[in-house]
């Protein structure tokens, strides 16, 4: 029987592929990063990121399948969820004031309707992120303590690396590159902004604005409060910023290919969507699912995105194609990356420079500089910062120096890590008012972790093949799960929640999952 024919959802728009003239290979280029006007750091000792060869869609599928399985096996060490062991560990070390703040945040979340997985994920990620921030920001917290805790979680291990550079024959059809300036960019931004305004139901008389972040000259980890610019004046502002060397960029210029429109009107995105849509058919939904929202990320030299873990949507891979200019990706272990952002924002660029220089001397992290026609796969378990290097600041390597460019432009796509997303979706959508809380003291924490996660793991294992789990154990786990839910619903949660929700935290007692499940079962 012949393979099923895949129906295209938008008309294919031809974009020049990465073939022809060889692209400028910058992957191992040691960039000089601008932390503020007059404050720079060169990552001369940080090792380059590893590479993965993808000759065709089948080899890309093999890479994603292997990485997805690693993500499933390690999810408890990196997933931004109150259920994850690493979040529980950080929470157990917080003092009473921090716990009171977390309980207040949980109470605010209980007023929100959260009937779908995406919303429940977002609330849980926000709450967990606050746990991380409170732990890192504790008075007297040293970099040595952060390094030790990251090592305890295994964040520095290869299986939790932040990203890999892609190379191979697939890039000849999947990647593209061309120098882009303001004149080429503006029609794309106008088309995408108009499409977003139309899908949001905006009135035709409303002034249309585009997403625009402006970095603070004295600290590039800070941005101006105003994060938009009128379309009519966007071009003039970007030209002035390029001339002055002041970094600006847009991270939210997007198009949703599930909106029913025939296409975005931007050839770069339409062509990327078609090729990835075809490739995802080979990858399979059991490995990774393509998010229909694609990103056109554009920045000027000197712009930087502080270190972060992408948690705005459930766990995912990100495929970056640098189409114009250059971007330097600095990968750090998850907890260290979050700490670097805290230092940069709280203590300023000079202290951040000291931290990055120490990590560079010790060979912590990896770096990958992308030029046109190159691609990067961002993995979900690490942290990364993204800098647009200033060509004038770069020291020429033994080969070729960084060439001048007008704008850095990246097209990006997200692929949800199916085994991890499915696990957490089953967990979160099965929660009721009783199971929306876990307790972080004594043996009860282990009971909750086993009762909630083990059955999900068992069912996932059954889906992967009968040889991985015997039916008797699967049935036992399933029965245990059902009994736990019934008993917990009727007794445990009501008593403990009534007791603890009105008391101060004088010892590690309660971990409240900020997901609303009361009124309608969320």
VEXDREN-2710 file (C-alpha; in Angstrom, 1 decimal):
% VEXDREN-2710
k/r/px/py/pz
1/UNK/0.0/0.0/0.0
2/UNK/1.3/3.4/-0.9
3/UNK/2.0/6.0/1.7
4/UNK/-0.9/8.5/2.4
5/UNK/-0.7/11.7/0.5
6/UNK/-0.3/14.7/2.8
7/UNK/-2.6/17.6/2.1
8/UNK/-0.9/21.0/2.1
9/UNK/-2.5/23.7/4.2
10/UNK/-1.1/26.7/2.5
11/UNK/0.3/27.3/-1.0
12/UNK/4.0/26.7/-1.1
13/UNK/6.0/29.9/-1.5
14/UNK/9.4/29.4/-3.0
15/UNK/12.3/30.9/-1.0
16/UNK/15.9/30.5/-2.0
17/UNK/17.3/27.5/-0.1
18/UNK/20.7/27.2/1.5
19/UNK/22.3/25.7/-1.5
20/UNK/24.7/27.5/-3.9
21/UNK/27.4/29.6/-2.3
22/UNK/28.6/28.1/1.0
23/UNK/27.3/29.7/4.1
24/UNK/29.6/31.5/6.5
25/UNK/30.4/28.9/9.2
26/UNK/30.4/30.7/12.5
27/UNK/29.4/27.9/14.9
28/UNK/32.7/27.8/16.7
29/UNK/33.3/31.6/16.5
30/UNK/34.1/33.1/20.0
31/UNK/32.0/36.2/20.1
32/UNK/32.5/39.4/22.1
33/UNK/29.2/40.0/23.9
34/UNK/27.9/43.5/24.7
35/UNK/26.4/43.6/28.3
36/UNK/26.1/47.4/28.3
37/UNK/27.5/50.4/26.4
38/UNK/31.2/50.0/27.2
39/UNK/31.0/46.7/29.0
40/UNK/31.8/43.6/27.0
41/UNK/32.9/40.0/27.6
42/UNK/34.6/37.6/25.2
43/UNK/33.8/33.9/25.5
44/UNK/37.2/32.7/24.4
45/UNK/37.4/29.5/26.5
46/UNK/33.8/28.3/26.3
47/UNK/33.6/25.2/24.2
48/UNK/31.5/25.3/21.0
49/UNK/28.1/23.6/21.0
50/UNK/27.8/20.1/19.7
51/UNK/26.4/19.3/16.3
52/UNK/23.8/16.9/14.9
53/UNK/23.9/15.9/11.3
54/UNK/20.5/15.7/9.5
55/UNK/20.7/14.5/6.0
56/UNK/17.0/14.3/5.4
57/UNK/13.6/14.4/7.2
58/UNK/14.1/10.8/8.4
59/UNK/17.4/11.7/10.1
60/UNK/15.8/14.7/11.7
61/UNK/13.0/12.4/13.0
62/UNK/15.7/10.1/14.5
63/UNK/17.4/13.0/16.2
64/UNK/14.1/14.3/17.7
65/UNK/13.0/10.9/18.7
66/UNK/16.2/10.3/20.6
67/UNK/16.1/13.7/22.2
68/UNK/12.4/13.4/23.1
69/UNK/13.1/10.1/24.9
70/UNK/15.9/11.7/26.9
71/UNK/13.6/14.6/27.8
72/UNK/11.0/12.1/29.0
73/UNK/13.5/10.3/31.2
74/UNK/14.9/13.5/32.8
75/UNK/11.7/15.6/33.0
76/UNK/11.7/15.7/36.8
77/UNK/15.0/17.6/36.7
78/UNK/14.1/20.4/34.4
79/UNK/10.3/20.7/33.7
80/UNK/8.9/24.0/35.0
81/UNK/6.1/22.4/37.0
82/UNK/5.3/22.4/40.8
83/UNK/5.3/18.6/40.5
84/UNK/8.9/18.3/39.3
85/UNK/11.4/17.1/41.9
86/UNK/13.9/20.0/41.3
87/UNK/11.2/22.6/42.0
88/UNK/10.2/20.6/45.1
89/UNK/13.8/20.6/46.2
90/UNK/14.2/24.4/45.9
91/UNK/10.9/24.9/47.6
92/UNK/11.9/22.9/50.6
93/UNK/14.8/25.3/51.3
94/UNK/12.7/28.5/51.2
95/UNK/11.8/30.4/54.4
96/UNK/8.4/31.4/55.7
97/UNK/8.2/34.8/53.9
98/UNK/8.9/33.2/50.5
99/UNK/6.3/30.5/51.2
100/UNK/3.7/33.1/52.2
101/UNK/4.3/34.8/48.9
102/UNK/3.9/31.6/47.0
103/UNK/0.7/30.8/48.8
104/UNK/-0.7/34.3/47.9
105/UNK/0.2/33.6/44.3
106/UNK/-1.6/30.3/44.4
107/UNK/-4.7/31.9/45.9
108/UNK/-4.7/34.5/43.0
109/UNK/-4.5/31.7/40.5
110/UNK/-7.5/29.9/42.0
111/UNK/-9.6/32.8/40.8
112/UNK/-8.7/32.1/37.2
113/UNK/-10.6/29.8/34.9
114/UNK/-8.1/27.1/33.7
115/UNK/-10.0/24.4/31.8
116/UNK/-7.4/23.6/29.2
117/UNK/-3.9/22.2/29.3
118/UNK/-2.2/25.3/28.0
119/UNK/-3.6/27.5/30.6
120/UNK/-2.9/25.1/33.4
121/UNK/0.6/24.7/32.2
122/UNK/1.1/28.5/32.1
123/UNK/-0.1/28.9/35.6
124/UNK/2.1/26.1/36.9
125/UNK/5.1/27.4/35.0
126/UNK/4.6/30.9/36.5
127/UNK/4.4/29.6/40.0
128/UNK/7.4/27.3/39.6
129/UNK/9.4/30.2/38.1
130/UNK/8.7/32.2/41.2
131/UNK/10.0/29.3/43.3
132/UNK/13.3/29.4/41.3
133/UNK/13.5/33.2/41.5
134/UNK/13.0/33.2/45.3
135/UNK/15.6/30.5/45.8
136/UNK/18.2/32.3/43.7
137/UNK/17.4/35.7/45.2
138/UNK/17.7/34.5/48.8
139/UNK/19.9/36.8/50.8
140/UNK/23.6/35.7/50.7
141/UNK/23.1/33.2/47.8
142/UNK/26.5/32.7/46.3
143/UNK/27.5/31.4/42.8
144/UNK/29.2/28.4/44.5
145/UNK/25.8/27.4/46.0
146/UNK/24.1/27.8/42.7
147/UNK/26.8/25.7/40.9
148/UNK/26.5/23.0/43.6
149/UNK/22.7/22.9/43.4
150/UNK/22.8/22.7/39.6
151/UNK/25.2/19.8/39.9
152/UNK/22.8/18.1/42.3
153/UNK/20.1/18.3/39.7
154/UNK/22.5/17.2/36.9
155/UNK/21.9/20.4/35.0
156/UNK/25.5/20.4/33.7
157/UNK/25.2/16.9/32.2
158/UNK/25.0/16.4/28.4
159/UNK/21.5/15.0/28.5
160/UNK/20.3/18.4/29.8
161/UNK/22.3/20.5/27.3
162/UNK/20.7/23.6/25.9
163/UNK/21.0/23.2/22.2
164/UNK/22.9/21.7/19.2
165/UNK/23.9/23.1/15.8
166/UNK/22.3/21.3/12.9
167/UNK/24.2/20.5/9.7
168/UNK/23.8/18.2/6.8
169/UNK/21.8/17.9/3.6
170/UNK/18.4/18.8/5.0
171/UNK/19.6/22.4/5.5
172/UNK/19.8/22.8/1.7
173/UNK/16.0/22.7/1.6
174/UNK/15.0/23.8/5.1
175/UNK/17.3/26.8/5.7
176/UNK/17.8/30.0/3.7
177/UNK/19.8/33.1/4.0
178/UNK/19.8/36.7/2.6
179/UNK/20.8/40.0/3.9
180/UNK/17.8/41.9/5.2
181/UNK/17.4/45.6/5.9
182/UNK/14.7/47.9/7.2
183/UNK/13.2/48.3/3.6
184/UNK/12.7/44.5/3.3
185/UNK/11.6/44.0/6.9
186/UNK/8.8/46.7/7.1
187/UNK/6.4/45.1/4.7
188/UNK/6.7/41.7/6.6
189/UNK/6.1/43.3/9.9
190/UNK/3.1/45.2/8.6
191/UNK/1.6/42.1/7.1
192/UNK/2.0/40.1/10.3
193/UNK/0.8/42.9/12.5
194/UNK/-2.3/43.4/10.4
195/UNK/-3.0/39.7/10.5
196/UNK/-2.6/39.6/14.3
197/UNK/-4.9/42.6/14.7
198/UNK/-7.5/41.1/12.4
199/UNK/-7.5/37.8/14.3
200/UNK/-7.9/39.7/17.6
201/UNK/-10.9/41.5/16.3
202/UNK/-9.3/45.0/16.5
203/UNK/-11.2/47.9/15.0
204/UNK/-10.0/49.3/11.7
205/UNK/-9.7/52.8/13.3
206/UNK/-7.3/51.7/16.0
207/UNK/-3.7/52.7/15.6
208/UNK/-1.7/49.5/14.8
209/UNK/1.5/49.0/16.7
210/UNK/4.3/46.4/16.3
211/UNK/6.1/44.6/19.1
212/UNK/9.4/46.3/19.8
213/UNK/11.8/45.9/22.8
214/UNK/14.4/48.6/23.5
215/UNK/17.4/47.7/25.6
216/UNK/18.7/50.0/28.2
217/UNK/22.1/51.4/27.1
218/UNK/23.5/51.2/30.7
219/UNK/22.3/47.6/31.1
220/UNK/21.3/45.4/28.1
221/UNK/19.5/43.0/30.4
222/UNK/16.9/45.7/31.0
223/UNK/14.4/47.0/28.5
224/UNK/12.2/50.0/28.4
225/UNK/8.7/49.7/29.8
226/UNK/7.1/50.6/26.4
227/UNK/7.3/47.4/24.3
228/UNK/5.6/48.6/21.1
229/UNK/6.0/51.1/18.4
230/UNK/3.4/52.6/15.9
231/UNK/3.8/51.0/12.5
232/UNK/4.0/54.4/10.9
233/UNK/7.1/55.4/12.7
234/UNK/8.7/52.0/13.2
235/UNK/11.0/52.3/10.2
236/UNK/12.4/55.6/11.3
237/UNK/13.0/54.4/14.8
238/UNK/14.8/51.3/13.7
239/UNK/17.1/53.3/11.3
240/UNK/18.0/55.7/14.1
241/UNK/18.7/52.8/16.5
242/UNK/21.0/51.1/13.9
243/UNK/22.8/54.4/13.3
244/UNK/23.3/55.0/17.1
245/UNK/24.2/51.4/17.9
246/UNK/21.3/51.1/20.4
247/UNK/19.8/47.7/20.3
248/UNK/16.1/47.0/19.6
249/UNK/14.3/43.8/18.6
250/UNK/11.0/42.0/18.3
251/UNK/10.3/38.6/19.8
252/UNK/6.5/38.6/19.2
253/UNK/6.2/39.1/15.5
254/UNK/4.3/35.9/14.7
255/UNK/1.7/34.2/12.5
256/UNK/-0.6/31.4/13.4
257/UNK/-1.0/29.0/10.5
258/UNK/-4.0/27.4/12.2
259/UNK/-5.9/30.7/11.8
260/UNK/-7.5/29.6/8.5
261/UNK/-5.7/32.2/6.5
262/UNK/-4.2/31.2/3.2
263/UNK/-0.7/32.3/4.4
264/UNK/1.1/34.9/6.3
265/UNK/2.1/37.0/3.3
266/UNK/5.7/36.7/4.4
267/UNK/7.6/34.3/2.1
268/UNK/10.2/33.5/4.8
269/UNK/7.5/32.2/7.1
270/UNK/5.3/30.6/4.5
271/UNK/8.1/28.6/3.0
272/UNK/9.4/27.6/6.4
273/UNK/6.0/26.4/7.5
274/UNK/5.5/24.2/4.4
275/UNK/8.9/22.5/4.7
276/UNK/8.5/21.9/8.5
277/UNK/4.9/20.8/8.0
278/UNK/6.1/18.2/5.6
279/UNK/9.0/17.2/7.8
280/UNK/6.8/16.9/10.9
281/UNK/4.7/14.3/9.0
282/UNK/7.8/12.1/8.8
283/UNK/8.7/12.9/12.5
284/UNK/5.3/11.7/13.7
285/UNK/3.0/13.1/16.4
286/UNK/4.2/10.6/18.9
287/UNK/7.6/12.2/18.9
288/UNK/7.1/16.0/18.3
289/UNK/4.1/18.1/17.2
290/UNK/4.6/21.3/15.2
291/UNK/3.2/24.4/16.8
292/UNK/1.3/26.3/14.1
293/UNK/2.5/29.6/15.4
294/UNK/5.8/30.6/13.7
295/UNK/8.0/33.5/14.8
296/UNK/9.9/36.1/12.8
297/UNK/12.5/37.3/15.2
298/UNK/14.4/40.4/14.2
299/UNK/17.0/42.5/16.1
300/UNK/19.7/45.1/15.6
301/UNK/23.3/44.8/16.6
302/UNK/23.7/45.2/20.4
303/UNK/20.4/43.6/21.3
304/UNK/20.4/40.7/23.8
305/UNK/17.8/38.4/25.2
306/UNK/18.8/37.4/28.8
307/UNK/19.3/33.8/29.8
308/UNK/16.1/31.9/30.1
309/UNK/14.3/28.6/29.6
310/UNK/11.4/28.7/27.1
311/UNK/8.3/28.0/29.2
312/UNK/5.7/30.2/27.6
313/UNK/4.2/27.1/26.1
314/UNK/4.5/23.4/27.2
315/UNK/7.9/21.6/26.8
316/UNK/9.2/21.9/23.2
317/UNK/12.1/21.9/20.8
318/UNK/12.8/25.1/18.9
319/UNK/14.2/25.1/15.4
320/UNK/16.0/28.4/14.6
321/UNK/17.1/29.3/11.1
322/UNK/19.3/32.4/11.0
323/UNK/18.4/34.1/7.7
324/UNK/20.2/37.4/8.0
325/UNK/23.0/38.7/10.1
326/UNK/24.4/36.8/13.1
327/UNK/23.3/35.6/16.6
328/UNK/25.4/34.3/19.4
329/UNK/23.7/31.7/21.6
330/UNK/25.3/31.2/25.0
331/UNK/24.1/28.0/26.5
332/UNK/24.3/27.5/30.3
333/UNK/23.0/24.9/32.7
334/UNK/19.5/25.7/33.6
335/UNK/19.9/27.0/37.2
336/UNK/23.1/28.9/36.3
337/UNK/21.4/30.6/33.4
338/UNK/18.6/31.8/35.5
339/UNK/21.1/33.0/38.1
340/UNK/23.1/34.9/35.4
341/UNK/19.9/36.8/34.4
342/UNK/19.2/37.6/38.0
343/UNK/22.8/39.0/38.5
344/UNK/22.6/41.0/35.3
345/UNK/19.3/42.6/36.2
346/UNK/19.9/43.0/39.9
347/UNK/23.6/43.7/40.3
348/UNK/24.4/45.2/36.9
349/UNK/26.6/44.5/33.9
350/UNK/30.0/44.6/35.7
351/UNK/29.0/41.9/38.2
352/UNK/27.5/39.9/35.3
353/UNK/30.8/40.2/33.4
354/UNK/32.7/38.8/36.4
355/UNK/30.3/35.8/36.6
356/UNK/30.5/35.1/32.8
357/UNK/34.3/35.4/32.9
358/UNK/34.5/32.9/35.7
359/UNK/32.2/30.5/33.9
360/UNK/34.2/31.0/30.7
361/UNK/37.5/30.2/32.5
362/UNK/36.0/27.0/34.0
363/UNK/34.6/26.0/30.6
364/UNK/31.0/26.0/31.8
365/UNK/28.4/26.1/29.1
366/UNK/28.7/26.2/25.3
367/UNK/28.5/28.8/22.6
368/UNK/27.1/28.7/19.1
369/UNK/27.3/31.7/16.7
370/UNK/24.9/31.4/13.7
371/UNK/25.3/33.1/10.4
372/UNK/22.9/33.1/7.4
373/UNK/21.7/29.6/6.2
374/UNK/22.6/28.0/9.6
375/UNK/20.2/26.2/11.9
376/UNK/20.1/25.5/15.6
377/UNK/17.9/23.1/17.7
378/UNK/17.1/24.5/21.1
379/UNK/16.5/21.7/23.7
380/UNK/14.0/22.1/26.6
381/UNK/16.2/21.2/29.5
382/UNK/18.7/24.1/29.6
383/UNK/19.0/27.9/29.5
384/UNK/20.3/30.1/26.8
385/UNK/21.0/33.8/26.2
386/UNK/21.0/35.3/22.8
387/UNK/23.2/38.2/21.7
388/UNK/23.4/40.1/18.4
389/UNK/27.1/40.7/18.2
390/UNK/28.4/44.1/17.0
391/UNK/30.8/43.4/14.1
392/UNK/33.1/46.2/15.1
393/UNK/33.7/44.6/18.5
394/UNK/34.6/41.2/17.2
395/UNK/38.2/40.0/17.3
396/UNK/39.0/38.2/14.0
397/UNK/39.4/34.5/14.5
398/UNK/42.1/32.6/12.6
399/UNK/39.7/32.1/9.7
400/UNK/37.3/35.0/8.8
401/UNK/36.0/37.9/10.9
402/UNK/32.3/38.5/11.5
403/UNK/31.1/40.4/8.5
404/UNK/28.9/43.6/8.8
405/UNK/25.2/43.1/8.4
406/UNK/22.1/45.3/8.6
407/UNK/19.7/43.3/10.7
408/UNK/19.7/39.9/12.5
409/UNK/16.6/38.0/11.3
410/UNK/15.6/34.5/12.5
411/UNK/12.6/32.4/11.6
412/UNK/11.7/30.0/14.5
413/UNK/9.3/27.1/14.9
414/UNK/8.4/25.1/18.0
415/UNK/7.8/21.4/18.2
416/UNK/6.1/20.1/21.3
417/UNK/8.0/17.2/22.9
418/UNK/5.1/14.7/22.7
419/UNK/6.2/12.2/25.5
420/UNK/6.6/15.0/28.0
421/UNK/3.6/17.0/27.0
422/UNK/1.4/14.0/27.0
423/UNK/2.5/13.0/30.4
424/UNK/1.8/16.4/31.9
425/UNK/-1.5/16.9/30.0
426/UNK/-2.8/13.6/31.4
427/UNK/-1.7/14.7/34.9
428/UNK/-3.1/18.2/34.8
429/UNK/-6.4/17.5/33.0
430/UNK/-7.1/14.7/35.5
431/UNK/-6.7/17.0/38.5
432/UNK/-9.7/17.9/40.6
433/UNK/-10.0/20.2/43.5
434/UNK/-8.6/17.6/45.8
435/UNK/-5.5/16.7/43.7
436/UNK/-4.6/20.3/43.0
437/UNK/-2.2/20.4/46.0
438/UNK/0.9/18.4/46.9
439/UNK/2.6/18.4/50.2
440/UNK/6.3/18.7/50.6
441/UNK/7.1/17.3/54.0
442/UNK/7.4/13.8/55.3
443/UNK/6.4/10.6/53.4
444/UNK/3.3/12.2/51.9
445/UNK/5.3/13.9/49.2
446/UNK/6.6/10.5/47.9
447/UNK/3.1/9.1/48.0
448/UNK/1.7/11.9/45.9
449/UNK/4.6/11.7/43.4
450/UNK/4.1/7.9/43.0
451/UNK/0.3/8.1/42.9
452/UNK/0.2/10.8/40.2
453/UNK/3.3/10.2/38.1
454/UNK/3.8/6.4/38.2
455/UNK/0.4/5.6/36.5
456/UNK/1.1/8.2/33.8
457/UNK/4.5/6.7/33.2
458/UNK/3.0/3.2/33.1
459/UNK/0.4/4.2/30.6
460/UNK/3.0/5.9/28.4
461/UNK/5.2/2.8/28.6
462/UNK/2.2/0.7/27.5
463/UNK/1.8/3.0/24.5
464/UNK/5.4/2.5/23.5
465/UNK/5.2/-1.3/23.5
466/UNK/3.9/-4.2/25.6
467/UNK/7.4/-5.5/26.3
468/UNK/8.3/-2.5/28.4
469/UNK/5.8/-3.1/31.2
470/UNK/3.9/-6.2/32.2
471/UNK/0.1/-6.0/32.2
472/UNK/-0.2/-7.0/35.9
473/UNK/2.0/-4.2/37.1
474/UNK/0.1/-1.7/34.8
475/UNK/-3.2/-2.8/36.2
476/UNK/-2.0/-2.6/39.7
477/UNK/-0.7/1.0/39.2
478/UNK/-3.9/2.0/37.5
479/UNK/-6.0/0.7/40.4
480/UNK/-3.8/2.4/42.9
481/UNK/-4.2/5.6/41.0
482/UNK/-8.0/5.4/41.0
483/UNK/-8.1/4.5/44.7
484/UNK/-5.8/7.3/45.5
485/UNK/-7.9/9.9/43.7
486/UNK/-11.1/8.7/45.4
487/UNK/-9.6/8.7/48.9
488/UNK/-7.7/11.9/48.4
489/UNK/-10.9/13.6/47.0
490/UNK/-13.0/12.6/50.0
491/UNK/-10.7/13.0/52.9
492/UNK/-7.0/14.0/52.7
493/UNK/-7.2/17.2/50.6
494/UNK/-10.2/18.7/52.4
495/UNK/-8.7/18.2/55.8
496/UNK/-5.1/19.3/55.1
497/UNK/-6.0/22.2/52.8
498/UNK/-8.5/23.6/55.4
499/UNK/-5.9/23.3/58.1
500/UNK/-2.8/24.7/56.2
501/UNK/-4.3/27.4/54.0
502/UNK/-5.0/29.7/57.0
503/UNK/-1.7/29.1/58.9
504/UNK/1.7/30.6/58.5
505/UNK/4.6/28.5/57.2
506/UNK/6.9/28.0/60.1
507/UNK/8.4/24.8/58.5
508/UNK/8.4/23.3/55.0
509/UNK/4.8/22.1/54.9
510/UNK/2.8/22.8/51.8
511/UNK/3.4/23.0/48.1
512/UNK/0.4/24.6/46.4
513/UNK/0.0/23.9/42.7
514/UNK/-1.4/27.1/41.2
515/UNK/-4.0/25.5/39.0
516/UNK/-7.7/26.2/39.4
517/UNK/-9.6/23.0/39.7
518/UNK/-12.4/23.9/42.1
519/UNK/-15.4/25.4/40.3
520/UNK/-15.3/23.3/37.1
521/UNK/-12.7/20.7/37.9
522/UNK/-9.5/22.6/37.1
END
